[in-house]
Protein backbone atom coordinates (compact mmCIF):
# COMPACT_ATOMS: atom_id res chain seq x y z
CA UNK A 1 0.00 0.00 0.00
CA UNK A 2 1.09 3.60 -0.53
CA UNK A 3 0.61 5.10 2.93
CA UNK A 4 1.20 8.59 1.56
CA UNK A 5 -2.24 8.25 -0.01
CA UNK A 6 -3.84 5.81 2.47
CA UNK A 7 -4.45 7.20 5.99
CA UNK A 8 -5.93 3.85 7.08
CA UNK A 9 -2.77 2.07 5.99
CA UNK A 10 -0.64 4.57 7.89
CA UNK A 11 -2.76 4.05 11.02
CA UNK A 12 -2.30 0.29 10.68
CA UNK A 13 1.47 0.66 10.59
CA UNK A 14 1.43 3.03 13.55
CA UNK A 15 -0.38 0.39 15.60
CA UNK A 16 2.66 -1.81 15.03
CA UNK A 17 4.90 0.95 16.29
CA UNK A 18 6.27 1.70 12.82
CA UNK A 19 7.14 5.32 12.15
CA UNK A 20 8.80 5.10 8.75
CA UNK A 21 8.44 3.43 5.36
CA UNK A 22 9.03 1.35 3.31
CA UNK A 23 8.03 -1.54 5.54
CA UNK A 24 6.55 -5.02 5.06
CA UNK A 25 4.08 -6.34 7.62
CA UNK A 26 2.48 -9.71 8.26
CA UNK A 27 0.15 -9.80 11.23
CA UNK A 28 1.98 -8.31 14.19
CA UNK A 29 5.41 -8.80 12.58
CA UNK A 30 7.17 -6.41 10.26
CA UNK A 31 10.52 -5.64 8.70
CA UNK A 32 11.81 -2.47 7.10
CA UNK A 33 12.04 -2.60 3.33
CA UNK A 34 15.54 -1.16 3.16
CA UNK A 35 17.48 -4.42 2.95
CA UNK A 36 16.84 -7.00 0.23
CA UNK A 37 18.41 -9.65 2.44
CA UNK A 38 16.03 -8.85 5.31
CA UNK A 39 13.02 -8.88 2.98
CA UNK A 40 13.95 -12.29 1.58
CA UNK A 41 14.40 -13.69 5.09
CA UNK A 42 11.13 -12.13 6.35
CA UNK A 43 9.14 -13.63 3.46
CA UNK A 44 10.88 -17.00 3.79
CA UNK A 45 11.93 -17.00 0.15
CA UNK A 46 14.48 -19.46 -1.17
CA UNK A 47 16.34 -16.89 -3.22
CA UNK A 48 19.81 -15.44 -3.32
CA UNK A 49 20.08 -11.98 -1.84
CA UNK A 50 22.82 -9.43 -1.52
CA UNK A 51 24.60 -7.08 -3.91
CA UNK A 52 25.41 -8.28 -7.41
CA UNK A 53 28.01 -5.57 -7.96
CA UNK A 54 31.34 -5.44 -6.15
CA UNK A 55 32.17 -2.45 -3.95
CA UNK A 56 34.55 -1.26 -6.70
CA UNK A 57 31.69 -1.33 -9.21
CA UNK A 58 29.32 0.37 -6.78
CA UNK A 59 31.84 3.14 -6.10
CA UNK A 60 32.14 3.80 -9.83
CA UNK A 61 28.36 3.86 -10.24
CA UNK A 62 27.63 6.23 -7.37
CA UNK A 63 30.39 8.56 -8.57
CA UNK A 64 28.86 8.51 -12.05
CA UNK A 65 25.41 9.23 -10.64
CA UNK A 66 26.64 12.23 -8.66
CA UNK A 67 28.61 13.52 -11.65
CA UNK A 68 25.49 13.27 -13.81
CA UNK A 69 23.49 15.15 -11.17
CA UNK A 70 26.07 17.94 -11.08
CA UNK A 71 25.61 18.28 -14.83
CA UNK A 72 21.81 18.15 -14.72
CA UNK A 73 20.93 20.36 -11.74
CA UNK A 74 22.17 23.65 -13.32
CA UNK A 75 19.80 23.04 -16.24
CA UNK A 76 16.73 23.48 -14.01
CA UNK A 77 15.55 27.13 -13.95
CA UNK A 78 15.73 28.51 -10.42
CA UNK A 79 12.14 29.73 -10.67
CA UNK A 80 10.98 26.10 -11.00
CA UNK A 81 12.67 24.78 -7.86
CA UNK A 82 9.61 25.18 -5.63
CA UNK A 83 7.44 22.91 -7.80
CA UNK A 84 6.68 19.49 -6.28
CA UNK A 85 7.62 16.22 -7.93
CA UNK A 86 4.77 13.91 -9.04
CA UNK A 87 2.86 12.24 -6.20
CA UNK A 88 5.01 13.45 -3.32
CA UNK A 89 5.35 16.57 -1.13
CA UNK A 90 8.95 17.10 -2.26
CA UNK A 91 10.15 20.08 -4.29
CA UNK A 92 12.60 19.96 -7.18
CA UNK A 93 15.01 21.82 -4.87
CA UNK A 94 14.69 19.19 -2.16
CA UNK A 95 15.16 16.34 -4.64
CA UNK A 96 18.38 17.93 -5.93
CA UNK A 97 19.62 18.15 -2.34
CA UNK A 98 18.36 14.74 -1.25
CA UNK A 99 20.15 12.71 -3.91
CA UNK A 100 23.46 13.89 -2.44
CA UNK A 101 22.22 13.69 1.16
CA UNK A 102 21.80 9.92 0.87
CA UNK A 103 25.49 9.64 -0.01
CA UNK A 104 26.42 11.91 2.89
CA UNK A 105 24.41 9.67 5.23
CA UNK A 106 26.35 6.64 3.99
CA UNK A 107 29.65 8.43 4.60
CA UNK A 108 28.52 9.47 8.07
CA UNK A 109 27.64 5.84 8.85
CA UNK A 110 31.16 4.85 7.81
CA UNK A 111 32.44 7.42 10.31
CA UNK A 112 30.54 5.67 13.10
CA UNK A 113 27.31 7.70 13.11
CA UNK A 114 24.13 5.60 13.28
CA UNK A 115 22.13 6.06 10.11
CA UNK A 116 18.62 7.23 11.00
CA UNK A 117 15.61 8.23 8.91
CA UNK A 118 15.88 11.86 10.02
CA UNK A 119 19.01 12.16 7.87
CA UNK A 120 16.89 11.64 4.76
CA UNK A 121 14.29 14.21 5.83
CA UNK A 122 16.74 17.10 5.98
CA UNK A 123 15.89 20.00 3.70
CA UNK A 124 18.08 22.50 1.84
CA UNK A 125 17.82 26.19 2.63
CA UNK A 126 14.43 27.48 1.42
CA UNK A 127 16.10 29.83 -1.05
CA UNK A 128 18.88 27.45 -2.16
CA UNK A 129 19.68 28.02 -5.84
CA UNK A 130 20.89 25.47 -8.37
CA UNK A 131 24.39 26.88 -7.80
CA UNK A 132 24.01 26.18 -4.07
CA UNK A 133 22.91 22.60 -4.78
CA UNK A 134 25.87 22.07 -7.09
CA UNK A 135 28.28 23.42 -4.47
CA UNK A 136 26.85 21.05 -1.89
CA UNK A 137 26.92 18.09 -4.26
CA UNK A 138 30.47 18.81 -5.39
CA UNK A 139 31.59 18.69 -1.75
CA UNK A 140 29.83 15.35 -1.15
CA UNK A 141 31.31 13.82 -4.32
CA UNK A 142 34.81 14.88 -3.25
CA UNK A 143 34.25 13.52 0.25
CA UNK A 144 33.14 10.21 -1.28
CA UNK A 145 36.20 10.07 -3.51
CA UNK A 146 38.52 10.86 -0.60
CA UNK A 147 36.86 8.16 1.53
CA UNK A 148 37.20 5.59 -1.23
CA UNK A 149 40.86 6.42 -1.81
CA UNK A 150 41.61 6.26 1.93
CA UNK A 151 40.92 2.52 1.84
CA UNK A 152 38.67 1.89 4.87
CA UNK A 153 36.29 0.10 2.54
CA UNK A 154 36.12 -3.54 3.66
CA UNK A 155 32.90 -5.00 2.26
CA UNK A 156 32.15 -6.82 5.52
CA UNK A 157 32.55 -3.76 7.77
CA UNK A 158 29.45 -3.46 9.98
CA UNK A 159 27.56 -0.16 9.93
CA UNK A 160 24.83 0.89 12.35
CA UNK A 161 21.41 1.78 10.92
CA UNK A 162 17.86 2.24 12.21
CA UNK A 163 16.92 -1.10 10.62
CA UNK A 164 19.78 -3.02 12.18
CA UNK A 165 23.48 -3.60 11.49
CA UNK A 166 24.31 -3.66 7.78
CA UNK A 167 27.50 -4.56 5.99
CA UNK A 168 29.25 -1.78 4.13
CA UNK A 169 28.57 -3.70 0.92
CA UNK A 170 24.81 -3.85 1.54
CA UNK A 171 24.49 -0.21 2.57
CA UNK A 172 26.67 0.89 -0.31
CA UNK A 173 24.40 -0.89 -2.77
CA UNK A 174 21.33 0.77 -1.27
CA UNK A 175 23.03 4.16 -1.37
CA UNK A 176 24.01 3.67 -4.99
CA UNK A 177 20.59 2.75 -6.35
CA UNK A 178 18.86 5.32 -4.10
CA UNK A 179 21.04 8.10 -5.49
CA UNK A 180 20.66 6.76 -9.02
CA UNK A 181 16.88 6.58 -8.77
CA UNK A 182 16.70 10.26 -7.88
CA UNK A 183 19.03 11.26 -10.72
CA UNK A 184 16.77 9.27 -13.06
CA UNK A 185 13.86 11.30 -11.69
CA UNK A 186 15.70 14.58 -12.20
CA UNK A 187 16.28 13.76 -15.87
CA UNK A 188 12.55 13.25 -16.29
CA UNK A 189 11.76 16.50 -14.48
CA UNK A 190 14.04 18.45 -16.79
CA UNK A 191 12.25 16.97 -19.80
CA UNK A 192 8.91 17.85 -18.20
CA UNK A 193 10.08 21.46 -17.81
CA UNK A 194 11.30 21.62 -21.41
CA UNK A 195 15.01 21.66 -20.58
CA UNK A 196 17.03 19.59 -23.02
CA UNK A 197 19.99 17.43 -21.99
CA UNK A 198 21.99 14.61 -23.54
CA UNK A 199 20.80 12.00 -21.00
CA UNK A 200 24.06 11.33 -19.16
CA UNK A 201 22.58 8.11 -17.74
CA UNK A 202 21.22 5.23 -19.81
CA UNK A 203 19.58 1.91 -18.81
CA UNK A 204 22.92 0.08 -18.67
CA UNK A 205 24.04 2.41 -15.87
CA UNK A 206 21.34 0.90 -13.65
CA UNK A 207 22.01 -2.74 -14.58
CA UNK A 208 22.40 -5.25 -11.71
CA UNK A 209 21.09 -2.76 -9.17
CA UNK A 210 17.74 -3.42 -7.41
CA UNK A 211 16.15 -0.33 -8.95
CA UNK A 212 12.45 0.41 -8.37
CA UNK A 213 10.38 -0.58 -11.38
CA UNK A 214 8.75 2.85 -11.57
CA UNK A 215 10.44 6.22 -11.76
CA UNK A 216 7.87 7.67 -9.35
CA UNK A 217 6.04 6.22 -6.34
CA UNK A 218 2.75 4.57 -7.12
Buried (B, 14 or more C-beta within 10 A) or exposed (E): EEBBEEEEBBEBBEEEEBEBBEBBBEEEEBBBBBBBBBBBEBEEEEEEBEBEBEBEBBBBBBBBBBBBBBBBBBBBEBEBBEEEBEEBEBBBBBBBBBBBBBBBBBBBBBEEEEBBBEBEEEEBEEEBBBEBBBEBBBEBBEBBEEBBEEEEBEBEBEBBBBBEEBBBBBBBBBBBBBBBBBBBBBBEBBEEEEBEEEEBBEEEBBEBBBBEEEBEEE
